[in-house]
């Protein structure tokens, strides 16, 4: 798809005119290795980053193999370790720590993260970090109680991401889930969404708008007994959007519904459901089935299937603007203090003009 990313170009044109000294600085990231991220990295190379000093770690459930190869041809050190089958959080933590071995001990770095684990690895190993950027709600929660020795631009809580990206992700999930259920012969499904943060609420609203039978569950609304809710509602689908664990292995084994139950993750890991206890294959996108329970997409977020694009470039461009723009902003400013920092109004204004 030939899309020119005009908003990202506008941000590049704005910050590229300002003084920025990034010579010799490593850009180290954890990102979904897909076409929009490729375009963003191309802009950052044009901005002045040496491609041989860009190291980017992919996520096993989202990396597009074609894009991985294209990044490597540009002399970017793009890394995607083989899927091991263990829990993603443990595998990813190991991979983030391994990335540090690719960088000289005294190198100055900028860290562009998705999930907070890479930032934590740099922090705990006392690496020289100019600043970090974190893009996800799960990463924000991962970092908010950490004592960070360097500033981290908090894309996850930017107004643009919270108010504009969440509805797009929800609509994308809505369409993909209904198409999947139709293939499985499930019509007029009953859906339970566990976790009503920005993404969960948006998914709930998307299903309501198309007339799907849907209910939500979240302890912040006084809901207390998820198992009782499941037994009473008898849903066809449970969507986990908590960023934590929704059900234990024992609870999954003891669920006794008359129909097939589909468990679908809407967060950025396989932690919503205990799929690792039922896994027996190495195909990262294959459903895992236990009796009448199906862990859809191997328990990984159903918004990612290893495609070059998951949403259209137009839909995801503002997210790329937040990430690439945060790197460019931090490279042209002396960010005062340490810890999580709000995204500047000037960047959000540039994106939404």
ABEGO torsion letter per residue (X at the ends): XBBAGAAAAAAAAAAAABBBBABGBBBBBBBBBBAAAAAAAAAAAAAGBBAAABBBBBBAAABBAAAAAAAAAAGBBBBBBBBAGBBAAAAAAAAAAAAAAABBAABBBBBBBBGGAAAAAAAAAGBBBABBBBABAAAAAAAAABBBABBBBBAAABAAAAAAAAAAAAAAAAAAAAAAAAAAGBBGBBBBBBEBBAAAAAAAAAAAAAGBBBBBBBAAAGBABAAAAAAAAGBABBBBAAGBBABBAAAAAABBBABBBBBBBABABAAABBAAAABABABAABBBBBEABBBBGGGBBAABAGBABABBAAAAAAAAAAAAAAAAAAAABBBBEBEBBBBBAAAAAAAAX
